[in-house]
Amino acid sequence: MSSKVSPSRPLRRESVESWHLETDVLIVGLGAAGASAAITARDAGAEVVVVEAASAGGGTTALAGGQIYFGGGTPTQKACGIEDRLEDMFQYLMLASGPSADEARVREYVDNNLAHFDWLVEQGLEFKPEYVKAKLNNTHGDEGLIYSGNETCYPYDEQARPAPRGHKGKAKGEGGGALLMDTLIASAERKGAWVLYEARALTSIVDEQGRVVGLVVRIDGEERCIHARGGVVLCAGGFIMNREMLAQHAPRLLLSNFPLGNPNDTGMGIRIGQGAGGCAINMHEGFVSLPFYPPSCMVEGILVNGKGQRVVAEDVYHGRLGEEMFAAPDEKFYMVIDSRNFEAMEKPPLGGYSVAAVGETIEELEAELALPPGMLAHTLAFFNEHAAAGQDPLFHKRPPYLKPLDQPPYAAFDFSMGGGAWFPAFTFGGLDTSLDGEVLNAEGEAIAGLFAAGRTTCGLPRWGAGYASGMSIGDATYFGRKAGAAAAGC
Ligand SMILES: Cc1cc2nc3c(=O)[nH]c(=O)nc-3n(C[C@H](O)[C@H](O)[C@H](O)COP(=O)(O)OP(=O)(O)OC[C@H]3O[C@@H](n4cnc5c(N)ncnc54)[C@H](O)[C@@H]3O)c2cc1C
């Protein structure tokens, strides 16, 4: 069998000599989506087998900071005295989803997100009801709530009342994803899902009607056939580790020097789904970033290009700022600060960027950076005049980070691609699915027996320029549950 096995060539059922295993629901991948699907399918009474290529579960989710996007009045928000409305969360997520927004999906997630919060708590996840106001990627301690996107930034704040919606389980620092996965895997195992580790799904098995009835899986070096009576659920993550797929579908993500994912983010779930007739959409999109804060004082600086001109409101989420560099990879970018924030030069920054120049005056800094004479001084004078009046007529940067930079000396950090900073990225494109997780073909028809969730699908996160932390894990866990339920026949 092995020479012919390819994700783009499903095995015909009549070629199956014997089933290695039979189950109701067969899930590929034990990350956030797969574990959520397994729990829900078990709760529905289905027999569940999960095949996981790695020797342990967790996937990329276990590497993540663990922010989950919840709002509209969660118990954590209420305990922190934060007011939020589902309608504001809906408006915000529609803006965050950009030109490819899927309104029905956003509505489905928002309307059910409070019940989904409760579901995660039922699985054993605890959220500490403490809100940290500073501009952060994640809480440093085990506090449960931060702003995790562009909610307080122009134009979002004018169209949706801002509220912090980034929720993290009670783990320190970046440990939120690992805690989430420990919790979900323990719940799945308690409920009786059977996990086969070091078992890699290779292709689907289809019957004469084109229904997916199982998978070919490599176990102990052998290709084995597993029968799924109810359905197969593809939850194998995205494709940031597959350079050929990136070159084919999302070439700008090849510019990243920091692929955010686990080694199995090779797009196998997407390719198996495509092989069975599924349509992949939005494949060019992804999250790109320059994690330039903390320190949060960096947000008070001005970001200029090689012409000495500002390019963005510097109080935006790091993904929005990173988009500027990915859009102009050959351009120079510098973050300019004044002496009030010079302590930023003493601490290693999160994003790995370095000091490009220091100048006693802005003219000296400009010369050090080889910018066109007079441009940076002009940019700064214009910025300072308006910032002193609490305004930013060009980009609408908001207080509290809108402050005149009028305390020389000045310093500039190199934010250019190739300048030493980290530019993380992961993919958003994937299989087109119904809200119940059925994989759809190019005509929008469901492929019988085939379901998917998480980064194997094009889910809630659809636009790098608007992305907020938490949208991916929120999507993977919620729509993982939906796919698990549908495969179990609910
Ligand atoms: C450092 C970092 C920080 C992040 N922070 C956040 C955050 O705070 N909030 C947020 O929302 N998102 C965050 N993300 C993104 C987010 O973690 C992922 O997009 C999301 O967790 C993906 O979940 P998943 O279930 O789709 O995939 P995964 O969690 O990657 O699970 C997929 C599983 O499938 C397995 N697999 C793959 N191929 C096969 C195969 N052929 N056969 C069998 N098994 C297979 C993999 O081994 C893996 O275990 C972060 C990512 C990183 C790397």
PDBQT file of the ligand as one rigid body, heavy atoms in Angstrom, charges set to zero:
ROOT
HETATM    1  C1  LIG A 501       3.809  30.709  20.821  1.00  0.00    +0.000 C 
HETATM    2  C2  LIG A 501       2.359  30.720  20.384  1.00  0.00    +0.000 A 
HETATM    3  C3  LIG A 501       1.466  31.515  21.069  1.00  0.00    +0.000 A 
HETATM    4  C4  LIG A 501       0.113  31.530  20.683  1.00  0.00    +0.000 A 
HETATM    5  N1  LIG A 501      -0.755  32.223  21.463  1.00  0.00    +0.000 NA
HETATM    6  C5  LIG A 501      -2.085  32.146  21.186  1.00  0.00    +0.000 A 
HETATM    7  C6  LIG A 501      -3.039  32.702  22.086  1.00  0.00    +0.000 A 
HETATM    8  O1  LIG A 501      -2.699  33.226  23.157  1.00  0.00    +0.000 OA
HETATM    9  N2  LIG A 501      -4.361  32.633  21.729  1.00  0.00    +0.000 N 
HETATM   10  C7  LIG A 501      -4.785  32.048  20.561  1.00  0.00    +0.000 A 
HETATM   11  O2  LIG A 501      -5.983  32.035  20.285  1.00  0.00    +0.000 OA
HETATM   12  N3  LIG A 501      -3.886  31.475  19.721  1.00  0.00    +0.000 NA
HETATM   13  C8  LIG A 501      -2.570  31.474  20.022  1.00  0.00    +0.000 A 
HETATM   14  N4  LIG A 501      -1.678  30.845  19.201  1.00  0.00    +0.000 N 
HETATM   15  C9  LIG A 501      -2.212  30.106  18.032  1.00  0.00    +0.000 C 
HETATM   16  C10 LIG A 501      -2.962  28.861  18.511  1.00  0.00    +0.000 C 
HETATM   17  O3  LIG A 501      -2.232  28.236  19.552  1.00  0.00    +0.000 OA
HETATM   18  C11 LIG A 501      -3.217  27.831  17.416  1.00  0.00    +0.000 C 
HETATM   19  O4  LIG A 501      -3.685  28.463  16.248  1.00  0.00    +0.000 OA
HETATM   20  C12 LIG A 501      -4.282  26.812  17.874  1.00  0.00    +0.000 C 
HETATM   21  O5  LIG A 501      -3.980  26.396  19.185  1.00  0.00    +0.000 OA
HETATM   22  C13 LIG A 501      -4.367  25.644  16.934  1.00  0.00    +0.000 C 
HETATM   23  O6  LIG A 501      -5.163  24.624  17.510  1.00  0.00    +0.000 OA
HETATM   24  P1  LIG A 501      -5.472  23.297  16.669  1.00  0.00    +0.000 P 
HETATM   25  O7  LIG A 501      -6.246  22.388  17.554  1.00  0.00    +0.000 OA
HETATM   26  O8  LIG A 501      -6.051  23.662  15.359  1.00  0.00    +0.000 OA
HETATM   27  O9  LIG A 501      -4.027  22.684  16.344  1.00  0.00    +0.000 OA
HETATM   28  P2  LIG A 501      -2.930  22.037  17.315  1.00  0.00    +0.000 P 
HETATM   29  O10 LIG A 501      -3.072  22.476  18.723  1.00  0.00    +0.000 OA
HETATM   30  O11 LIG A 501      -1.603  22.264  16.679  1.00  0.00    +0.000 OA
HETATM   31  O12 LIG A 501      -3.257  20.468  17.255  1.00  0.00    +0.000 OA
HETATM   32  C14 LIG A 501      -3.050  19.754  16.057  1.00  0.00    +0.000 C 
HETATM   33  C15 LIG A 501      -2.521  18.367  16.414  1.00  0.00    +0.000 C 
HETATM   34  O13 LIG A 501      -2.571  17.549  15.241  1.00  0.00    +0.000 OA
HETATM   35  C16 LIG A 501      -1.431  16.708  15.207  1.00  0.00    +0.000 C 
HETATM   36  N5  LIG A 501      -1.233  16.268  13.807  1.00  0.00    +0.000 N 
HETATM   37  C17 LIG A 501      -0.829  17.001  12.736  1.00  0.00    +0.000 A 
HETATM   38  N6  LIG A 501      -0.810  16.237  11.634  1.00  0.00    +0.000 NA
HETATM   39  C18 LIG A 501      -1.224  15.007  12.001  1.00  0.00    +0.000 A 
HETATM   40  C19 LIG A 501      -1.436  13.783  11.292  1.00  0.00    +0.000 A 
HETATM   41  N7  LIG A 501      -1.230  13.664   9.958  1.00  0.00    +0.000 N 
HETATM   42  N8  LIG A 501      -1.842  12.691  11.992  1.00  0.00    +0.000 NA
HETATM   43  C20 LIG A 501      -2.072  12.768  13.336  1.00  0.00    +0.000 A 
HETATM   44  N9  LIG A 501      -1.895  13.899  14.049  1.00  0.00    +0.000 NA
HETATM   45  C21 LIG A 501      -1.485  15.009  13.385  1.00  0.00    +0.000 A 
HETATM   46  C22 LIG A 501      -0.332  17.591  15.757  1.00  0.00    +0.000 C 
HETATM   47  O14 LIG A 501       0.762  16.831  16.228  1.00  0.00    +0.000 OA
HETATM   48  C23 LIG A 501      -1.073  18.347  16.866  1.00  0.00    +0.000 C 
HETATM   49  O15 LIG A 501      -0.973  17.703  18.109  1.00  0.00    +0.000 OA
HETATM   50  C24 LIG A 501      -0.329  30.791  19.560  1.00  0.00    +0.000 A 
HETATM   51  C25 LIG A 501       0.579  29.988  18.876  1.00  0.00    +0.000 A 
HETATM   52  C26 LIG A 501       1.904  29.911  19.302  1.00  0.00    +0.000 A 
HETATM   53  C27 LIG A 501       2.849  28.976  18.623  1.00  0.00    +0.000 C 
ENDROOT
TORSDOF 0
